[in-house]
């Protein structure tokens, strides 16, 4: 096919001609000024050629004269292309609106994160950012350059040494570096370190002050461990006693441990609910109705849509609702005792400090009744026993 651009603009068709007077039809058509081109015979009684659309209707009288028939095999050119486009106008319009919507959504600021602030509140930083035009649902192209915004925010935030503004997709991150402020030292009055409870000393390390006790000495609550008085009777100096003093302390615990425990187990039954998430709001799209289980737990997983490296402000969320039931399990006496002692040890360490060490435990009394084990346990703990007491108070005593 060798159609000119004018023939394409006007439109043309490909036809197949059958009959006994094909040559007569071609001669008559050319004599009347019809444009036929790319004429070729497929056999003695058939040929194919191309014909302009306006000449197609002028060919009908010649067909009646020669007794030939034609069949249109294809339609080409601008008029037919416009007709096809018009049939798909809604699809084309929807495609254009989709890309326009994607561009508009990606041009909005959907969220602002603040990092690095300790003394400055997040509300204060966001308020200053809003005054500079930086707030959610703001158009990105209306914002000033990141370096300009950083400089203005740093000027308006008291106590900020540096402020950085970084844009990634639809998310803005404001990184704040606060000015360091020297913490004034609060003057301390001279004081002793005294025993917080009765104990046997296992370790004493004095940083300032004078050690009064030694290892393996038994002390009572209130006894001086490290004195804040230095010197002799004629020349005395008062200091803030500092140091580490540890000792063995005995703690008595009443423990009650049940012989039956209740456990939560999953049955394997579950229901999945899907949500459409747009700008932080979730809209349920499947799994309507209340959960069909009397007891259940749910786990939510959010997935944001992404285009290349840019995260979009919409996505989906999957909620998995799992059925659970409570089961009762009976344990042995020894296992119940071990669990009770373990819980008591954890409670004891939480009270006396993480640097404490349980050296031993002795069961003083034990009985089992009403489905429970009752015990009185004595724990031997190596722990810190030093507390501060003002020197003035000690002198007044």
RAFEN-V351538 format. One record per residue. SS is DSSP state (@ for helix, = for strand, . for the rest). D_FIRST is the distance of its C-alpha to the first C-alpha in Angstrom with 2 decimals. Layout:
SS&D_FIRST  SS&D_FIRST
This chain:
.&0.00  .&3.82  .&6.02  .&9.62  @&12.24  @&14.06  @&11.43  @&11.36  @&15.16  @&15.54  .&13.34  =&11.00  =&10.96  =&9.48  =&12.43  =&14.27  =&16.85  =&20.17  .&23.23  .&25.25  .&24.21  @&20.43  @&20.69  @&23.11  @&20.85  @&17.97  @&20.65  @&22.36  @&19.34  @&18.53  @&22.28  .&22.53  .&19.92  .&17.12  .&13.61  =&11.39  =&8.25  =&6.28  =&9.76  =&11.26  =&14.68  =&15.66  =&19.30  .&21.56  .&21.56  =&18.01  =&14.45  =&11.19  =&8.97  =&7.92  =&11.07  =&12.77  @&15.55  @&18.37  @&17.38  @&17.26  @&21.07  @&21.65  @&20.21  @&23.09  @&25.82  @&23.89  @&23.46  @&27.25  @&27.96  @&25.96  .&26.71  .&23.14  =&21.86  =&18.56  =&17.50  =&15.18  =&13.39  =&11.95  =&12.62  =&11.06  .&12.42  @&16.00  @&18.02  @&17.03  @&17.53  @&20.94  @&21.84  @&21.42  @&23.43  @&26.09  @&26.59  .&27.31  @&29.33  @&32.53  @&31.14  @&29.77  @&33.09  @&35.07  @&33.23  @&33.94  @&37.55  @&38.02  @&37.17  @&39.23  @&42.10  @&41.92  @&42.11  @&45.02  @&46.93  @&46.60  .&47.84  =&51.12  .&54.32  .&55.23  =&58.35  =&60.89  =&63.02  =&66.27  =&67.68  .&70.75  .&73.02  .&76.57  .&78.83  .&76.14  .&75.02  @&71.38  @&71.88  @&73.23  @&70.27  @&67.71  @&69.60  @&69.42  @&65.71  @&65.11  @&66.84  .&64.29  .&61.38  .&60.82  .&60.89  .&58.75  .&55.78  .&55.64  =&52.31  @&51.87  @&50.52  @&53.77  .&55.93  .&57.39  .&56.79  @&58.48  @&60.93  @&62.00  @&62.54  @&64.51  @&66.82  @&67.48  @&68.22  @&70.60  @&72.45  @&72.95  .&73.93  .&77.58  .&78.22  =&74.63  =&74.47  =&70.66  =&67.80  =&64.26  =&61.22  =&58.20  =&54.99  =&52.95  .&50.18  .&51.94  =&55.40  =&57.90  =&60.79  =&63.92  =&66.01  =&69.61  =&72.15  =&75.57  .&78.39  .&81.05  .&84.36  .&87.50  .&89.40  .&93.00  .&95.46  .&97.86  .&101.39  .&103.03  .&106.69  .&108.62  =&108.53  =&109.45  =&107.35  =&109.18  =&108.69  .&106.60  .&108.27  .&110.77  =&109.46  =&110.21  =&108.72  =&106.29  =&104.77  =&105.76  =&103.95  =&105.18  =&103.01  =&105.54  .&108.95  =&111.67  =&111.24  .&114.14  .&113.36  .&112.45  .&110.54  .&112.07  .&114.11  =&114.29  =&113.61  .&113.93  .&111.77  .&112.47  .&113.92  =&112.89  =&110.50  =&109.68  =&112.04  .&110.99  =&114.39  =&114.85  =&118.08  .&121.70  .&124.19  .&124.83  .&121.26  =&118.56  =&114.88  =&112.60  .&108.96  =&106.02  .&106.29  =&103.01  =&102.29  =&101.37  =&103.90  =&103.09  =&105.37  =&105.67  =&105.75  =&106.37  =&104.38  =&105.32  =&102.61  =&102.91  =&99.87  =&98.79  =&96.02  =&94.82  .&94.55  =&91.56  =&88.28  =&85.36  =&81.86  =&78.43  =&75.93  =&72.30  =&71.68  =&68.00  =&66.85  =&64.45  =&62.14  =&59.10  =&58.36  =&55.26  =&55.23  =&52.57  =&53.98  =&53.06  .&55.18  .&58.05  =&58.20  =&57.65  =&56.39  =&56.92  .&53.79  .&55.14  .&58.50  .&60.23  .&63.89  .&67.02  .&67.33  .&68.59  .&71.23  .&74.79  .&74.67  =&71.57  =&70.16  =&66.77  =&64.62  =&61.88  =&58.95  =&56.62  =&53.12  =&51.38  =&47.62  =&46.34  =&43.25  .&43.38  .&46.98  =&47.53  =&49.44  =&48.50  =&51.27  =&50.44  =&50.39  =&52.21  =&55.69  =&56.89  =&60.45  =&61.99  =&65.11  =&67.32  =&70.32  =&73.63  =&77.12  =&80.52  =&82.41  =&86.08  =&87.15  =&90.71  .&91.67  .&94.76  @&97.72  @&97.04  @&93.39  @&94.44  @&97.07  @&94.57  @&92.09  @&94.87  @&96.15  @&92.64  @&92.02  @&95.44  @&94.69  @&91.42  @&93.25  @&96.02  @&93.69  @&91.92  @&95.33  @&96.96  .&93.90  .&91.24  .&93.43  .&96.05  =&96.62  =&98.10  =&100.68  =&101.95  =&102.31  =&105.31  =&105.44  =&108.76  =&108.53  =&106.22  =&106.13  =&103.68  =&103.91  .&101.77  .&98.65  =&98.93  =&100.34  =&102.69  =&103.48  =&105.39  =&103.96  =&105.32  =&102.72  =&103.79  =&101.42  =&101.34  =&100.17  =&100.63  .&103.96  =&104.21  =&104.01  =&105.01  =&108.13  =&109.25  @&112.20  @&114.06  @&114.11  @&115.43  @&118.20  @&119.11  .&119.38
